[in-house]
Amino acid sequence: MRRVLSAHRCPGCEIRKPLCFCEFIPQLQLQTRVIILMHTSEEVLPSNTARLAHKALINSEIRVNGRKGDQLSTEGLIQPDRQALLLYPSPFAAELTPEFVAQLSGPVNLIVPDGKWRQTQKFARREPALAGIPHVKVAEGLPSEYRLRVQPNDKSLCTLEAIARALGVLESREAQTSLETVLKVMVERTLWARGYITTDKCVTAGIPSEARFMR
């Protein structure tokens, strides 16, 4: 990925170094392979959560689409020994449930578009390599914990949350919780750095003492 971080940002979690939360990023080795198809506009955004999901999931990768002159690699999206599923809530998407998962013939390639809602809509409809891949969606649940961008509606999830909830069904509740916890740390420390919340509101992992001199 063509992305240069500021010298003041941690190369691991990409937040300002005194607020580093790398120690909270899990290293999950799962059967499900997560393939994130990221729109190029997301590459430079510190609020992007797909990169955090990739850092936490050993069996994952990011492929960038939308770069002028570059073609998205579609190699391996569909494999004979794996079930490809597109995590995209289209009108005909099946809900991920234990019963749905029990009917799958093998481990999953979970393909996840990442971008603004209109970008993912257009991409999911027009990318030829995605044609014929079953669409799945996660069940409605608790409201999103992601507060770093304005969401399209109160049911919207960020990319990491959607992946976490999908893996909660495909893999385990523990995997979901690990991903959701590190997202909460990221959100709280980012909001604190922006001056939007106070230290006492950072309840998941707190604020490192050295970071309190940043303000």
N, C-alpha and C positions, 0 to 999 in steps of 0.2 A: 504494500500500500504506500502510495506517494504522500507521505505526511510527515511534516517536520514539527516537533514539539518545541515550545519555548524552553530555554535553559532553566526556567524557574519551575517547570512542571516535571513531575516524576515520570520517567519513561515507562513505568509499569502500569500504574492506575491513572496517569495523565492528569492528576490534580496538582495544585501547587504543593511543592515538596514537603513543607511542614505539616500538610494535611494528609499525607500519603496513607492509603488504606490497603496496600498490597498484602499485608498480613491477613486480611479478611477475605481475600479472593481464594475460593476453594479450587482444588485441582481434581475435577471429577472425571473419572474414566468410566464412560458409559457405553452400552451397546449401541444406542442410538447415535447416528452420525448427523450432526447439525451443519447444514451448508447454508450460510447467510449470503444472500444476494443483495449487496449494499449499493444504493444509489450513490454516485460519485459526490453529490452535494453533502452527504453525511461524513465524508472522510475528514473534514477539517473541523467538525463540530465537537467541542468538548462534552456536550450534553448527550452525545450518541451512546446508547447502551449496548448496541450489538458488539462493539469491540470488547466490552467488559464480559459479555457472555462468552465470546471466543477465548478470552484469557482464562476463563474458569472451566471451559469444556475442552479436555484434551483431544477428544475425537470430534473436532469441529474445524471449519475453515471459513474464510471470508473471500468472496469473489465480488469484484466491483463492476457495476454496470453503468452505462451512461457516459463514459469517457469518450470524448471526441476522437475518432480514429482507432479506438480499441474495441474489440469484439469480446463479449462476455464468453468465458469458457464454460461450456455445458458438459464437458467430459465427466462421466461418472455420476451424473445426477440420477440416472436410472441404471441399476445394476441387477443382474439376474438373481443374485442371492439376497437381495434386499427389497423391501417395500418402500417405494418413493411416495411421500406425502407432502403436499404443499400447505403450509400453515398460513391460510388466508381465508377470512370469513366471508366468502362469497355466498350468494343466496342458496347455492346447492352444496355447501360444505357440510360434511358430516361432523357431528360433535364427538370429540375424543372422550370416550368412556372406557371403563374396564372391559365391557362387553365388545366394543368395537376393536380394542387392542387384541382381545382373545382370538379374533377371527383372522388376524394378520398372519401371513405365511412365513415371516422371518423378521429379522431386525430391520429397523427403519432408517431410511435417509430422509431426515426432516428438513425440507427446503423452506427457508424463511426469507421472504422479501423484506428489505429494510429501507425505509425512506419515509417521506411525508405521505399522507394517505392517498393523495391524488397520484403521486409517483408510483406507489405500489399497486394501485388500481390499474393504471395504464400498463404497467409492466406485466402483471399477472394475466391480463387479457391478451397482450400482444406478443409476448415472448414465445416463439415457436417451440422451444425446447420444453416448455411447461405444459404444452397441450397434452391432454390425456392423463396427466398426473392427478390423482384424487385430491380434492380440497378438504382440509379439516379445520376445525375451529375449537377453541377451548370453551368450556362451559362458563356461563356468567357467574361471577363470584364477587369477592370484596372489591371495593373501588380501588383504582390504581394508586400506588404509593409514589408514582413518578410526578414530581411537581416542578420540573425544570423547563417544561414547555407547555404551551396551551394545547390541550387535547381537543380533538374534533367533537367529542361528546363525553358524557360521564361514564360510559361503558368502555372507553378506549383504554388500551394497555400499551406501554412502551414495548419495544422489541424484546428486551430481556424478560419482562414479565410474561409475555406470551410464550416465550421459549420455556420459562420456568414452569408455568402451569401445564404446558404440553408434556414436559418431562415428568411432571408429577404423576401423570397417568401412564406414560410410556415406560417410565423407569421406577421412580420411588418418590414418596413424599419428602424424604430426606434431601434428595437432589433439588427438589423445588425450593425447600426451605433455605438451603445453602445459597442458592442464587438470589432469592428474595432478600435475604439478610444483607448480602453485600450491596445490593441495589439501595437498600435503606441507608447504609453507611455513605455511599456515594451521594445520594440526594441530600442527606442532612448536612454533610460537610460542604457540599457545593452551595447550598442555601445559606449556611453560616458564613462562608467566605464572601458571598454577595451581600451580606448584611440583612438578609430577609428573616432570619430566625436567631434567637439567642442561644447561648451555650446550653442552658437547661433544657432546651427542646431537642438537643442531639442525644437521644436516649439509647440508640442502638450500640454505639461504640464510643461516644463522647468526642471531645475535641482534644488533641494532644496539647500538652502545656506549652510547647515551643511555638505552636501555631497562634496562640493568643496574643502574641506580640505583633502579628501581622496587621492588626487594625490600628 
